[in-house]
Amino acid sequence: MNVVLTQTQPAITHRERAPARLILAAAAALWLVLCRHLSGEWAINEQYNYGWFVPFFCAYLFWLRWEDRPEPEGRGQKSEVSLPSRSPWHAEAVSRRWLGEGWRSEARRSGALLIVAVFALAILLPLRVFEIGNPDWRPLGWVHAGIVVTLTLLAVWAIGGVPWLRHFAFPIAFILVAVPWVTPIEAPVVQGLMRLVAAVAAEAVNLCGVPAQLEGNLIRVSTGLVGVSEACSGVRALQTALMIGLLFGELKRFTVARRAALVVVAIVLSVVANFCRTFFLVLVAAREGVNAVDRWHDFAGYSIVALVFVGTMAAAAALSKGEWSERGRHDVDGRAGRPSERERVSQSKKSKVKNKAEAQRSEVGSGSSFLISNFYFLLSLLCWLVLVELAAAGWYRAHEHGLVPRTHWSVSWPTAQSGFRDLKIEENVRQTLRFDEGRAARWSLEHSFSPETNPPDLPRLYCTLFFFRWNPGGGTLLRARAHRPDICLPSSGWEQAADDGVRLYHTGPNLALPFRHFEFVRKRRGPFEHDQFAHTFFCLQQDWLEGENSTGARTALVSNKSRDWGVAARVRAVEDGLRDLGQQSLELIIIVPRPVESAAAEAKFAELLPTLIKAEPKK
């Protein structure tokens, strides 16, 4: 004789809906703050524009997974345990022991969930404080995304156990494809792809009878220079292909091996398509002029995305047919009398339809038991998320209270210099930087550097000056830091040769500005052309406000003791409570045909700077 213990779940009540709403509100808050932080890079960095679509793909994939979600772990509508009983007392003793073991297992799981969740939530407060002061620090984006994904997976695990965790893991973690790569990984890939694409395209154009010469990541044709920038290097197509390959693999529910094969196909398609794009643009420049490239640039870029999308879709369809063929052969070779795959799927669908209402009550009951028992934890979680945002903003507001304006300065353009002319700022640069005031100019100088360190017959110097101004607010700090010599010059064929650090330069009796000194070289490959050398001096200054007892001007992430964008400088900016209060940048590029010692270049810059800067009275 067997004794059957049956436990029936209660119906849905108003008491069960309140915790569910709390956990939905907390999840929405977590994901909205994350997407808001990542959207800064999505907006200004062309190669991450696809990131705007990723959150919607995550929601769509989660909804598809929700349609065929499995039963929660160990929490069906009925829990039945068959116990061989010789007496009612014996059956009761065994059932109590079984229930005690299940309770202890549940307690251990709840304890592990609580520890990990509390640790992740504790990190969220300092993380948000650092993100406000350093919106361009990419490792913070990965930490933030990791916290949000971890907390979401913990909630899924707590409600549905391991089956739900395994079932919903991919759509939740899919947001990671939209997180910008960290610079130590992205920079070598970008620079390598730019030079590779430029080299292959130049060789292909030469094979077609069009003379082309490679200069770094620039291709010189008879009508001018065609540059291969970051967005044109193939990185944007590569990252978009990675996203598309993973998306179609999830839609088709492929195995891990087939998903990896699909991603490889998408990446190969992106590389080939990007080469064809560069080859096409170089031919257009050679036949119609460099100005004609602008007309075809965006069209060619969108064509790559379309080609990768269609090609990946076709590859997914081919892999899907192969998977069904393998399943069909497996069914034919199976044991006699065993139902085929289609029969099993049909039976499974009929079973799901028959027990749909019962399964829904079972899942709601299993989830509600967790939610109701942790109602106050969920309420505390939502309050903590609100407190994190208020505390992070309050940290900076507290440091901004009672401060006075600092000395402002502007540029005095040397219009009287030989060959002075304004440079056109391209429209794509304007859309990326979105500055409130900007100007660029170029001129030449007759006199050379100090004859003590360089020969007196050194030819004239060519100077290029960029000045950009961003008003407070609107996340402009991220845009300002996107215009830096170590980012912009390599996209024009220059290679960074040295970083000589930061030095304060006096521009007047009461104003000293810190500039970072970079050295670059552009290598020429022609037999009658020589290498060019550039000394770049860069200053990015926020409109920070200084206290009345301040001893000197503080400049955004610039110090004579550490790197401009190093960890120490970023931590110091957060300690000082300095955020997006408006900023301006000045970059002077001095191009010479021969190598010049850094000390001589800095002496020349110190001589030029007072004639370029004019201090303005405090407002």
CORQUIHU-V669448 format. One record per pair of residues at least 24 apart in sequence whose C-alpha atoms are under 6 Angstrom apart, sorted by the first residue. I is the first residue (numbers start at 1). J is the second residue. Records with the same first field share a line. If there is no record, write none. Layout:
# CORQUIHU-V669448
I->J  J
This chain:
# CORQUIHU-V669448
2->82  83  84
3->82  83
4->81  82
5->80  81
6->78  79  80
7->78  79
8->77  78
9->77  365
16->368
19->371  375
26->382
44->432
47->231  236
51->178
58->171
61->171
62->171
72->160
73->160  161
75->366
76->362
77->362
120->147
125->388
129->392
133->574  579
135->478
136->478
138->182
159->367
193->233
194->228  233
201->279
215->524
216->493
217->493
218->493
221->286
223->286  289
229->491
234->274
237->270
238->267  270
241->266  267
266->312
269->308
270->308
273->304
396->577
399->577
403->545  546  547
404->545  546  547
405->545
406->545  546
407->618
408->616
409->614  615  616
410->613  614
411->612  613
412->612  613
418->444
419->443
433->479
435->469  470
436->469  470
437->468  469
438->467  468
439->467
440->465  466
441->465
461->592
462->590  591
463->589  590
464->588  589
465->587  588
466->586  587
467->585  586
468->584  585
469->584
470->582  583  584
471->582
472->581  582
473->580
477->580
494->520  521  522
495->520  521
496->520
502->560
503->560
507->610
515->539
532->593
533->591  592
534->590  591
535->589  590
536->588  589
537->587  588
538->586  587
539->585  586
540->584  585
541->583  584
542->582  583
543->581  582  583
